[in-house]
Amino acid sequence: MPPTIRAPYPGEGDALGALLDAAFAEHDESLRYEPPVMSLLLSGPRDGARLSVIAEDDGAPVAVAFVHLRDIRWGDLPLVGVHLGPVAVCPRRRGEGLGRLVCEEARARAEAIGADLLTLTMNPSHPARHLYERLGYRLIERFRPSIRALGPTSYVGSLAESSPWPTQLPGPPGRADALVERGPDALSAPEALRPRLVRAGDAEVLTLRWPVVARGPGAAIPAWSTQLIAVRGRGADQVRAVEATCVYAHRDGSVVAWSHPAVAGPLQGFQRDGAPWVWRMGLGLSAAGVEAVRRARAYDELGPSS
């Protein structure tokens, strides 16, 4: 019998986290799908439980596609977007078409609510890239994250204050024909992910801390990474805010700080050499969505991507 397709159940985070961890175990610096991460995927942002897709066989999940609504602007035009991911298949069940099954069901659910397009992000070295291309997803952006290793530091003193997570998240600057995605304005991030707004003078840095697997010589260890979601300010205040953010991240156990280059810009001590490529892909569903994906331009280190 074919697998049963359903939405996630409340309280299913442990089983789905184990499935995701097993699916990505062989990939360097993969995310650890611990309870706080699963809480974000299952309870928010917006309709994650209703739109996400589980393939179940003999009472156990064998594949999953998480889905979340996004507000997207293409120039001055607002679009209804659906973000796909993470998508995972039980390693023992690969090659059975389960990834295609949950992705096609996710598309059907997006179409049913009138979404204009689907988006996803991925590492292009992952074999799933070929599945997404066969499903019609087009490349709309390529970049290497800006990264900074967090080792011992000589930075001394508290130059910044840490504030509660803000109710509105600043987005990256738009550009001509870019597809700019925004999640909900009132995202409730679990305290375990250490959400912070770090300020120094007129500058501020918004961060989240993610659990990851760090691979050293012959070992894979639990670790953390700190994501810089938004950076505001310039000059000495910006330097102080970013330096203080890195100190906080190091004290929290993070091994790296990173951000999208279009968000952080040329920050002191950050580089892209050695960082993995990230691809952002899109699939148009409405006429406006199809045209937006066809013409989309965003941060692309290799030149126009379409």
C-alpha positions, -999 to 999 in steps of 0.1 A, spaced: 0 0 0 12 36 -7 22 57 23 -5 77 41 -3 115 35 -12 137 64 -4 169 83 19 167 114 4 158 147 8 180 178 36 166 200 53 148 170 85 169 172 107 142 186 99 117 159 102 142 131 134 156 145 149 122 145 139 117 109 155 150 99 187 143 118 190 109 101 184 123 67 211 150 69 236 131 91 262 128 64 263 165 55 289 188 70 277 214 95 241 202 93 214 216 116 205 196 147 168 193 149 164 197 186 130 205 203 133 244 200 139 240 162 110 216 159 88 240 178 95 267 152 88 243 124 56 228 138 40 258 155 51 287 134 55 307 115 20 307 103 2 275 92 32 252 95 12 224 109 -17 228 85 4 230 53 33 207 61 32 172 47 40 138 63 43 105 45 35 77 70 41 40 66 32 14 92 24 42 117 58 59 113 68 90 94 91 81 64 92 115 47 84 151 56 81 184 38 77 214 61 58 244 46 53 279 58 36 310 44 57 340 35 48 375 25 68 382 -7 73 415 -25 84 416 -61 91 453 -67 59 470 -57 37 439 -61 28 418 -30 27 381 -36 15 351 -15 45 328 -11 50 294 4 84 284 16 93 247 13 118 231 36 133 213 52 124 182 32 137 148 43 133 111 35 142 82 58 176 70 46 163 34 44 135 45 21 154 66 -5 148 58 -41 111 51 -36 98 85 -48 89 97 -13 106 131 -17 87 137 -49 55 126 -32 56 151 -3 69 179 -25 40 174 -50 15 173 -21 30 205 -7 25 222 -41 -11 210 -42 -17 225 -7 0 258 -18 -22 260 -49 -53 253 -28 -48 284 -7 -41 306 -38 -3 310 -34 15 327 -62 48 308 -59 69 284 -39 105 291 -28 132 270 -12 169 272 -2 194 244 -5 230 234 -8 235 226 -45 258 197 -37 228 179 -22 212 153 -45 178 168 -39 188 196 -62 180 173 -92 145 165 -78 137 202 -75 148 209 -110 126 181 -123 97 195 -104 102 229 -122 120 250 -96 142 277 -112 174 292 -97 168 328 -86 198 334 -63 233 321 -55 255 332 -26 281 321 -1 272 331 35 295 356 52 311 337 80 334 344 109 350 317 131 345 323 168 376 312 188 393 327 218 389 365 217 408 394 234 377 416 233 371 429 267 342 449 282 305 451 276 300 476 248 265 466 239 232 458 256 211 427 248 174 435 244 143 412 241 134 399 206 116 427 187 81 424 175 91 434 139 120 418 120 139 441 96 143 426 62 172 428 38 172 457 13 153 451 -19 166 456 -54 152 456 -89 132 425 -97 142 408 -64 119 385 -46 121 397 -10 106 373 15 93 382 49 80 359 76 54 370 101 62 403 120 55 387 154 78 356 153 80 340 188 115 324 190 121 299 217 145 312 244 167 282 238 177 297 205 189 328 223 173 354 202 190 387 207 189 423 196 224 437 204 228 475 204 259 498 205 252 535 200 230 539 169 238 504 155 220 471 162 224 435 153 196 410 153 206 373 159 194 337 164 215 308 177 211 275 158 222 240 170 245 224 145 269 194 140 305 207 138 329 183 121 365 184 132 394 160 125 378 126 128 349 138 149 314 152 147 304 172 178 273 191 189 278 228 185 260 261 178 261 287 151 248 323 154 229 338 125 230 376 120 195 382 107 198 420 103 226 446 108 219 483 110 242 512 115 276 522 102 311 533 113 324 527 147 290 519 163 285 491 137 319 476 145 312 477 182 278 461 178 291 433 156 321 427 179 298 425 209 275 401 190 304 378 183 315 379 220 279 370 231 279 342 205 312 328 216 301 328 252 269 310 242 290 282 226 287 291 189 316 280 167 307 304 139 288 336 132 272 339 97 248 359 76 235 365 41 259 389 24 231 412 14 221 416 51 255 420 66 275 436 38 313 438 41 316 434 79 350 434 96 363 399 102 337 381 80 346 363 48 330 340 22 360 319 13 353 283 22 316 288 29 292 264 11 271 277 -18 235 283 -11 209 283 -39 175 299 -36 150 285 -61 114 293 -70 84 278 -87 56 300 -100 20 289 -95 0 320 -106 7 341 -137 23 368 -115 44 341 -97 56 326 -129 67 360 -142 83 369 -109 104 338 -108 114 342 -145 126 378 -139 138 376 -103 171 391 -95 187 391 -60 221 388 -45 241 366 -69 278 363 -67 281 347 -101 261 373 -120 224 372 -132 210 338 -123 182 336 -148 
